[in-house]
Amino acid sequence: MPPKKLTPAEMPPADYAFYGLVWAGTVLTEHLDRALTKAHDLPVSWFEVMLWLATSTEPVSASVLGNSTMLSRTQVSRVVDALQSRGLVARTQSPRDARSVEVSLTEEGRRVFEEADATRRACLAPVFTDVLDHRDIEALNTVWHKLKASQDF
């Protein structure tokens, strides 16, 4: 006989909420990764770096990218290398710190980002933004900010 599955009523609410976040993040990220890779040959980790660069008015240091994204410094470096080899980002010497390098999108990078961002929005609409209302989105933003602010590790 197969083991019995726990229902939400039988699981402690904090556990259910935590695994719900993990499930949603995993499923949505995999869904988005497939769509971005198929349409633009752009894995979701590359898109994440491009998203942070696209929303910044100035070039961004690699350490800031590491702190802003869900990638390690090593992963950020590899992603930036790959994006640079495709002509999508440029590295420049930091005017504030000669030991530091800053990263920015090239014109081609901005064009590719805009196309990929349209794909992202279309991909997520039926499984995220069309499912959740404004209050749901605000609640998720509140939760995310609280969790991010309490990060001590």
C-alpha positions in Angstrom: 0.0 0.0 0.0 1.5 3.4 -1.0 2.2 5.8 1.9 -0.5 8.3 2.7 0.0 11.9 1.5 -0.3 14.7 4.0 -3.1 17.2 3.3 -2.6 20.9 4.1 -4.8 20.4 7.2 -2.4 17.8 8.5 0.8 19.7 7.9 1.9 22.5 10.2 1.0 25.8 8.4 4.6 27.1 8.5 5.9 23.9 6.8 3.1 24.0 4.2 3.9 27.7 3.4 7.6 27.1 3.2 7.3 24.1 0.8 4.7 26.0 -1.2 7.3 28.8 -1.8 9.9 26.2 -2.7 7.5 24.4 -5.1 6.3 27.6 -6.7 9.9 29.0 -7.2 11.1 25.7 -8.6 8.2 25.1 -11.0 8.0 28.7 -12.3 11.8 28.9 -12.7 11.9 25.6 -14.7 9.0 26.8 -16.8 10.6 30.1 -17.5 14.1 28.6 -18.2 12.6 26.3 -20.8 10.8 29.2 -22.5 13.8 31.6 -22.5 16.2 28.9 -23.7 14.0 27.8 -26.5 13.1 31.3 -27.7 16.4 33.1 -27.1 19.1 30.5 -26.2 19.2 32.4 -22.9 19.1 30.4 -19.7 17.1 32.0 -16.8 20.4 32.7 -14.9 21.6 34.8 -17.8 18.3 36.6 -18.0 18.4 37.3 -14.2 21.8 39.1 -14.6 20.5 41.0 -17.6 17.3 42.0 -15.7 19.4 43.6 -12.9 21.6 45.3 -15.5 18.6 46.5 -17.5 17.0 48.1 -14.4 20.2 49.9 -13.4 21.0 53.4 -14.7 24.7 52.8 -14.3 27.2 49.9 -14.8 27.0 47.4 -11.9 29.9 45.8 -10.1 30.1 42.0 -10.1 29.8 42.0 -6.3 26.6 43.9 -6.5 25.3 41.4 -9.1 26.3 38.6 -6.7 24.4 40.2 -3.8 21.3 41.0 -6.0 20.9 37.8 -7.8 20.4 34.2 -6.6 23.8 33.4 -8.1 27.2 32.9 -6.3 30.1 35.2 -7.3 31.6 32.3 -9.3 28.3 31.8 -11.1 28.0 35.6 -11.8 31.5 35.6 -13.3 30.6 32.6 -15.6 27.3 34.2 -16.7 29.0 37.5 -17.4 31.8 35.7 -19.4 29.1 33.9 -21.4 27.1 37.1 -22.0 30.2 39.0 -22.9 31.2 36.4 -25.4 27.8 36.9 -27.1 28.3 40.6 -27.2 25.4 41.2 -24.7 27.4 42.8 -21.9 30.6 44.9 -21.6 33.0 45.0 -18.7 34.7 48.3 -17.8 37.1 49.5 -15.2 35.3 51.0 -12.2 36.0 54.8 -12.0 35.6 54.5 -8.2 37.9 51.5 -7.6 40.7 50.5 -9.9 40.6 46.9 -8.7 36.9 46.6 -9.5 35.2 45.9 -12.8 31.7 47.0 -13.7 29.2 45.4 -16.1 26.6 46.9 -18.3 24.4 45.8 -21.2 25.5 46.6 -24.7 23.0 47.9 -27.2 22.6 44.4 -28.5 22.2 43.2 -24.9 19.4 45.7 -24.4 17.7 44.5 -27.6 18.0 40.8 -26.6 16.8 41.6 -23.1 13.7 43.4 -24.4 12.8 40.4 -26.6 13.5 38.0 -23.7 11.5 40.1 -21.3 8.5 39.9 -23.5 8.9 36.1 -23.6 9.2 36.1 -19.8 6.0 38.1 -19.4 4.1 35.9 -21.8 5.4 32.7 -20.2 4.5 33.8 -16.7 1.2 35.4 -17.4 -1.0 32.3 -17.5 0.7 30.7 -14.4 1.5 33.8 -12.3 0.3 37.3 -13.2 -3.1 36.2 -14.6 -3.7 34.0 -11.6 -2.8 36.4 -8.8 -4.5 39.7 -8.2 -2.9 43.0 -7.0 -3.3 42.1 -3.3 -1.6 38.7 -3.9 1.3 40.3 -5.7 1.6 42.9 -2.9 1.5 40.1 -0.2 4.3 38.2 -2.0 6.4 41.4 -2.3 5.9 42.0 1.5 6.9 38.4 2.3 9.9 38.6 0.0 11.1 41.9 1.5 10.7 40.5 5.0 12.7 37.4 4.3 15.4 39.3 2.4 15.7 41.8 5.2 16.2 39.1 7.8 18.9 37.3 5.9 21.8 36.8 8.4 23.6 34.0 6.5 
